[in-house]
Amino acid sequence: MASSLHDLFGKIIKNGILTVRGSGGEQRYGGGGGRSVAIRFSDEAAEKELLGDPQLKLGELYMDGRLRVEDGDIYDFLALIKDNTLSEGLTFGMIVHGIGRIIASQFRNRVPINHNRRNVAHHYDLDEKLFSLFLDEDWQYSCAYFNPPGISLDEAQVAKKRHIVAKLLAAPGQKALEIGSGWGGMAMYLSESSGVDVTGITLSTEQLKISRERAARRGLSNSVRFELQDYYYLPPTKSYDRIVSVGMFEHVGRLNYRKFFNKVNDVLADDGVMVLHSIGQPYPAIYNNPWIEKYIFPGGYIPSIAEVMPAIEKAGLLVSDIEILPMHYAYTLRHWRERFMANRDKAAALYDERFVRMWEFYLAGSEMAFTHEAFHIFQMQIVKKRTAVPDNRDYIYEREAELRAFEERRLPLDKIAV
C-alpha cells in the first residue's frame, strides 16, 4: 500500500477496526471498540487514486469493483470513516481538488444555466422496473414518516401522505397544484381523500406517462391531471388554493430560490396554503458532493433552512409552521437499500453490475448523511395570510384521524379492475 494512504488511514481510524488488503499485504487500523470493516484494493493504482481525490474516487472505485468491502458493507465502511474525525487527514491532493470545486461552484452560481429537463431525465427517466425493486407499493420516492416507530415502509409512506395532506387543510372544491408530482401517488391521495381538483407538474416523461396511467386506472382523470411543465413557466393568471411540493425543492438550485417562491406567490390564492417537504442540511454547503453531482443528481443542491427563509420573506410569503424530521429519511433509505440489495440480480439484469454498485453506494452514502451528518427533512407550511391556518396544531392530528378512516376504505391500486 502507498505509504501516504497508510499514513492517512492511521490518522483517521482511531475507533473501531479497519482492515485494508492491497498491494502491500494486509494492514490493520484502529483501537477497536466500534465497527469492524475490511476492504480490498484490486491494484496499487486504485490506492493512489483514492488518496488523491477521495470524495470522487471512493464511489468510482467501488462502482468499478476496484475497491471491495469484504467484511461489512459499503454503509459500514462509510460510517466507520464518519465515526472518526477527518480533521487531521487532509492531503495536498484533497485540498487542491477542494479548492477547485469551490471555484467551480462559485462560477456555476454566477452563470445560471437551466438544465432542469436534462438533469431530471438523468435520474427519473430510468427504467420504471428499477424503482419497483425498492419503493413502496405507491412508488413514493421521498422520505417516509415512521410514526409510530417500527411500522413498515408502506405504512410509513401512507403516514407521510396523511401528515402532509392534514397540514394542507384541504377541502372539497379546492384547486391544488403539486410541483414535482413523481408517479402521482400524492396527487391521487389528496384528490380522493379531500375532494380536491389536483394538477401535478413534472419534468420527467416517464413519470408523466405512469402518473396518467395510474390516475386513469383509479378513475381520477377528471379530477387529477398531470402535465410536463416547469414551475417557472406556470401562468400567473392561474390560482391554486393549495400547493404541495415533496422532494422536488432539492432540484431547484440555490440561485433559483427567489424565482421559485416568487412563482408560488404568483399562483397561490390569497387565503391559500402551501406545504414544502424537502431535505435540509445543517449549514450551507461550499460545494456539492462531486460523486453525487456526477452520477446521481446533476444540478441538485440540498438547502439549509437559513438559505430558504430569506427567499420566502422577499417573495412576500409567511412561514406558518416548520417541522424537522431528523431521522426518518435514514430509516427510509435503509429500507430502500435492503430491498434493492435483495433484488440486486434483477437490477443487474436491467443494467449491469457496475450500475448496481453505483446505486448501492448512492443509497448507503445518502443514509450515512442522515445518520452522521445531521441532514434532516423539513416541512414548511407557507401562507400569504396568517389567518389562513389555525393558531394551534390540533387540527393536524384531528385531520389525520379522519384520513385514517379514509385509508381503511380505499382500495389499493392492484385491487382495482383494469
ZAMARGU-4260 file (C-alpha; in steps of 0.2 Angstrom, whole numbers, plus 5000, padded with zeros to 4 digits):
<rodrens>
0) 5000/5000/5000 | 5006/5018/4996 | 5014/5025/5012 | 5004/5041/5011 | 4987/5031/5011
5) 4994/5020/5025 | 4998/5036/5035 | 4980/5043/5031 | 4971/5028/5037 | 4982/5028/5053
10) 4977/5046/5056 | 4959/5044/5053 | 4954/5027/5061 | 4955/5028/5080 | 4939/5020/5085
15) 4934/5003/5078 | 4944/4992/5066 | 4948/4994/5048 | 4957/4980/5039 | 4965/4985/5022
20) 4971/4972/5010 | 4980/4978/4995 | 4997/4979/4986 | 5007/4979/5002 | 4998/4965/5010
25) 4986/4967/5025 | 4986/4982/5037 | 4975/4985/5052 | 4970/5002/5059 | 4960/5007/5074
30) 4959/5003/5093 | 4943/4993/5092 | 4928/4997/5102 | 4917/5001/5087 | 4913/4994/5069
35) 4924/4981/5061 | 4926/4983/5042 | 4938/4975/5029 | 4941/4982/5012 | 4952/4976/4997
40) 4960/4986/4983 | 4962/4977/4967 | 4978/4986/4962 | 4990/4999/4968 | 4984/5012/4956
45) 4967/5012/4965 | 4975/5016/4981 | 4984/5031/4974 | 4968/5037/4965 | 4958/5036/4982
50) 4972/5046/4991 | 4972/5060/4978 | 4953/5063/4977 | 4943/5053/4990 | 4927/5062/4988
55) 4925/5057/4970 | 4936/5042/4968 | 4929/5032/4983 | 4912/5030/4974 | 4921/5027/4957
60) 4932/5014/4963 | 4918/5005/4972 | 4907/5006/4956 | 4922/4998/4946 | 4925/4984/4958
65) 4942/4990/4962 | 4938/4993/4980 | 4928/4979/4988 | 4921/4978/5005 | 4924/4960/5012
70) 4919/4962/5030 | 4903/4973/5032 | 4896/4983/5018 | 4899/4999/5010 | 4887/5008/5023
75) 4898/5001/5037 | 4914/5007/5028 | 4907/5025/5026 | 4900/5025/5043 | 4917/5020/5051
80) 4925/5034/5042 | 4912/5046/5049 | 4913/5039/5066 | 4931/5045/5066 | 4937/5063/5064
85) 4944/5069/5047 | 4952/5085/5054 | 4970/5078/5053 | 4968/5068/5037 | 4968/5081/5024
90) 4981/5078/5010 | 4988/5090/4997 | 4978/5082/4983 | 4961/5083/4994 | 4965/5102/4997
95) 4968/5105/4978 | 4953/5096/4972 | 4943/5105/4986 | 4948/5122/4981 | 4945/5118/4963
100) 4927/5113/4967 | 4924/5129/4977 | 4929/5139/4962 | 4919/5129/4950 | 4904/5130/4962
105) 4905/5149/4963 | 4906/5150/4944 | 4891/5140/4942 | 4881/5151/4955 | 4885/5166/4945
110) 4882/5159/4927 | 4865/5150/4930 | 4860/5139/4915 | 4844/5130/4916 | 4846/5111/4913
115) 4831/5106/4923 | 4824/5094/4910 | 4841/5086/4906 | 4845/5084/4925 | 4828/5076/4929
120) 4829/5064/4915 | 4846/5058/4921 | 4839/5051/4936 | 4820/5050/4935 | 4819/5043/4917
125) 4827/5027/4921 | 4818/5011/4918 | 4802/5010/4929 | 4806/4992/4934 | 4821/4999/4943
130) 4811/5009/4955 | 4798/4995/4958 | 4813/4985/4965 | 4814/4995/4981 | 4800/5008/4983
135) 4784/5005/4992 | 4768/5000/4983 | 4763/5018/4979 | 4781/5022/4972 | 4784/5036/4985
140) 4802/5042/4981 | 4804/5053/4996 | 4806/5052/5014 | 4793/5042/5023 | 4786/5046/5040
145) 4789/5032/5053 | 4775/5037/5065 | 4773/5026/5076 | 4790/5020/5076 | 4793/5002/5069
150) 4780/5002/5055 | 4783/4996/5038 | 4789/5006/5024 | 4772/5005/5015 | 4763/5011/5031
155) 4776/5025/5034 | 4774/5031/5016 | 4755/5032/5019 | 4758/5041/5035 | 4769/5054/5026
160) 4755/5057/5014 | 4742/5058/5028 | 4753/5070/5038 | 4756/5082/5023 | 4738/5082/5017
165) 4732/5086/5035 | 4744/5101/5035 | 4737/5107/5019 | 4719/5109/5027 | 4712/5103/5010
170) 4694/5103/5007 | 4681/5098/4994 | 4680/5111/4979 | 4698/5117/4981 | 4711/5118/4967
175) 4728/5111/4971 | 4745/5111/4962 | 4758/5098/4965 | 4776/5104/4960 | 4786/5089/4956
180) 4772/5076/4955 | 4783/5060/4954 | 4772/5045/4950 | 4756/5053/4955 | 4753/5045/4972
185) 4752/5061/4982 | 4740/5069/4970 | 4729/5055/4969 | 4729/5053/4988 | 4725/5072/4990
190) 4711/5071/4977 | 4702/5055/4984 | 4704/5059/5002 | 4699/5078/5002 | 4689/5080/4986
195) 4702/5092/4978 | 4705/5095/4960 | 4724/5092/4958 | 4736/5097/4944 | 4753/5089/4945
200) 4768/5095/4936 | 4784/5086/4932 | 4799/5086/4920 | 4800/5068/4919 | 4792/5060/4903
205) 4792/5043/4911 | 4784/5049/4927 | 4771/5058/4917 | 4766/5043/4907 | 4765/5032/4923
210) 4755/5045/4933 | 4742/5047/4919 | 4740/5028/4918 | 4738/5026/4937 | 4726/5041/4938
215) 4715/5033/4924 | 4715/5016/4932 | 4709/5024/4948 | 4695/5033/4939 | 4703/5050/4943
220) 4706/5058/4926 | 4693/5071/4928 | 4700/5077/4945 | 4718/5073/4944 | 4729/5079/4929
225) 4747/5078/4926 | 4757/5090/4914 | 4775/5091/4908 | 4778/5108/4915 | 4792/5118/4923
230) 4786/5128/4938 | 4794/5143/4932 | 4783/5144/4917 | 4767/5142/4926 | 4755/5156/4920
235) 4752/5169/4934 | 4734/5170/4929 | 4731/5153/4937 | 4727/5152/4956 | 4728/5137/4967
240) 4720/5136/4984 | 4733/5123/4989 | 4751/5119/4984 | 4761/5105/4989 | 4779/5100/4984
245) 4788/5084/4991 | 4806/5080/4987 | 4807/5092/4972 | 4815/5108/4980 | 4832/5099/4981
250) 4832/5101/4962 | 4828/5120/4961 | 4846/5126/4965 | 4850/5140/4977 | 4851/5153/4963
255) 4833/5150/4959 | 4825/5151/4977 | 4819/5168/4974 | 4811/5163/4957 | 4803/5148/4965
260) 4794/5157/4979 | 4790/5172/4968 | 4781/5160/4957 | 4772/5152/4972 | 4767/5170/4977
265) 4760/5172/4959 | 4749/5156/4959 | 4744/5154/4977 | 4727/5161/4982 | 4727/5175/4995
270) 4720/5163/5008 | 4730/5148/5001 | 4741/5136/5010 | 4757/5128/5004 | 4767/5113/5011
275) 4785/5111/5006 | 4794/5095/5010 | 4812/5095/5007 | 4829/5088/5013 | 4839/5100/5023
280) 4857/5101/5029 | 4863/5110/5045 | 4873/5124/5036 | 4875/5130/5018 | 4887/5119/5008
285) 4903/5126/5000 | 4900/5114/4985 | 4891/5098/4981 | 4897/5081/4984 | 4906/5078/4967
290) 4901/5060/4966 | 4883/5063/4968 | 4884/5078/4956 | 4892/5067/4943 | 4882/5051/4944
295) 4866/5054/4953 | 4859/5071/4954 | 4867/5083/4942 | 4862/5101/4947 | 4855/5097/4963
300) 4858/5106/4980 | 4852/5102/4997 | 4847/5118/5006 | 4849/5124/5024 | 4834/5132/5031
305) 4844/5148/5033 | 4846/5149/5014 | 4827/5146/5011 | 4820/5158/5023 | 4826/5175/5015
310) 4819/5169/4998 | 4802/5166/5006 | 4802/5183/5015 | 4807/5193/5000 | 4793/5184/4990
315) 4780/5192/5002 | 4776/5175/5010 | 4774/5169/5028 | 4780/5153/5036 | 4766/5147/5047
320) 4774/5131/5053 | 4791/5122/5052 | 4793/5104/5057 | 4810/5095/5057 | 4811/5076/5054
325) 4829/5072/5059 | 4830/5053/5056 | 4815/5047/5046 | 4825/5048/5029 | 4839/5037/5037
330) 4825/5024/5041 | 4818/5026/5023 | 4835/5024/5015 | 4839/5009/5025 | 4823/5001/5019
335) 4826/5005/5001 | 4844/4999/5002 | 4839/4982/5009 | 4825/4980/4996 | 4837/4985/4982
340) 4850/4973/4988 | 4838/4959/4990 | 4834/4962/4971 | 4851/4965/4965 | 4851/4952/4952
345) 4835/4959/4944 | 4844/4977/4944 | 4859/4969/4936 | 4848/4961/4923 | 4841/4978/4919
350) 4858/4987/4919 | 4874/4979/4924 | 4884/4975/4940 | 4893/4992/4939 | 4876/5001/4940
355) 4871/4990/4955 | 4886/4995/4964 | 4883/5013/4960 | 4865/5013/4966 | 4871/5004/4982
360) 4884/5017/4985 | 4871/5031/4982 | 4859/5023/4994 | 4872/5020/5008 | 4880/5037/5006
365) 4863/5045/5007 | 4858/5035/5023 | 4875/5040/5031 | 4872/5058/5028 | 4856/5057/5039
370) 4864/5046/5052 | 4881/5055/5053 | 4880/5072/5046 | 4864/5080/5053 | 4854/5080/5037
375) 4836/5081/5040 | 4819/5083/5032 | 4810/5100/5035 | 4791/5103/5031 | 4787/5121/5029
380) 4769/5127/5029 | 4768/5143/5019 | 4754/5156/5018 | 4751/5174/5012 | 4739/5177/5027
385) 4742/5172/5045 | 4724/5169/5047 | 4724/5155/5033 | 4728/5142/5046 | 4723/5139/5064
390) 4734/5146/5078 | 4737/5128/5086 | 4742/5111/5078 | 4727/5101/5085 | 4719/5102/5068
395) 4733/5091/5060 | 4730/5077/5072 | 4711/5078/5071 | 4713/5078/5052 | 4725/5063/5052
400) 4712/5053/5062 | 4699/5057/5048 | 4711/5052/5034 | 4715/5035/5043 | 4696/5031/5041
405) 4698/5036/5023 | 4713/5024/5020 | 4703/5010/5028 | 4690/5011/5014 | 4702/5015/5000
410) 4706/5001/4988 | 4725/4998/4983 | 4728/5001/4965 | 4732/4982/4962 | 4714/4978/4968
415) 4706/4989/4955 | 4700/4980/4940 | 4708/4986/4924
</rodrens>
